[in-house]
Amino acid sequence: MLRLGFHVSIAGSIDQAVDVAVVMGCNVFQMFTRNPRGWKYAALSMVEVEEFKSKTLKQGIDSVFVHMPYLPNLASPKEEVYKLSVASLREEVKRCSILGVPFLVTHLGSHLGLGKTQGFKRITSAINSVLAEDTSDVTILLENTAGTRNSMGSTFGDIRRVIDGIEKQGGVGVCFDTCHAFASGYDLRDREAVTGVLESFDDTIGFERIRLVHLNDSKGGLHSEIDRHEHIGLGRIGEEGFKNILHSELGRLPLIMETPVDERRTDLENMEKVRELAR
């Protein structure tokens, strides 16, 4: 059975995310734990925490993933932004632990023109400082990027370099985004290409590091470095590409869609398309 779901809203309260996921037919889902567009946040109420845990258990939700907010930049050379970013990572790990969520997805950020060497130092320092204080079993998942200007983590080698700098090796894994991989130059359109990409990932990082797949088509072409998600099969990866992805080892991992919200296709139709292509 596919482990398939969406990034869902926490509007109202965090426990309502479970209700939304169930209505949508998800057996896995991803969420924010707070407003993703600001630095400030309210403490989690124990009532909603208990309701969240109770509902996930009752509904038999297979896995839950939390995504970091948008503002943090773990590679930032700007001291104030970096300080806030590290504090945000620390807080999200803590909130995951309280909610009983085992995985936290983070982007690696942008070096803002100061170069990757400086960016790697900032990222590894941030993650090491947070993991050194953490006594939970929360795993931080490093998400690959599309390769936009000054971004960190668009190649498998870059992600490997971050992982090599982490002292608590068991504390990190990878979130593999199909749109980002394709836009950064990893071809996922035919069976041989998918096999080659996964072999490259395994050789460079180790396939077992992938704990989550962000299943998104791409508006941009191969090597475009454009981070724009598209509905499954309607983008440049296409239906054949997703059929090959879903029949590879990636298809056996938790799959979270972050597809557009527009009139062309609903979330439920994207889910139906994935199930169709996985048959």
Buried (B, 14 or more C-beta within 10 A) or exposed (E): EBBBBBBBEBEEBBBBBBBBBBEBBBBBBBBBBBEBEEBEBEEBEEEBBEBBBEBBEEBEBBBBBBBBBEEBBBBBBEEEBBEBBBBBBBBBBBBBBBBBBBBBBBBBBBBBEBEBEBBBBBBBBBBBBBBEEBEBEBBBBBBBBBBBEBBBBBBBEBBBBBBEBBEEEEBBBBBBBBBBBBBBBBBBBBBEBBEBBBEBBBEBBEBEBBBBBBBBBBBBEBEBBBBBBBBBBBBBBBBEBBBBBBBBBBBEBBBBBBBBEEEEBBBEEBBBBBEBBBE
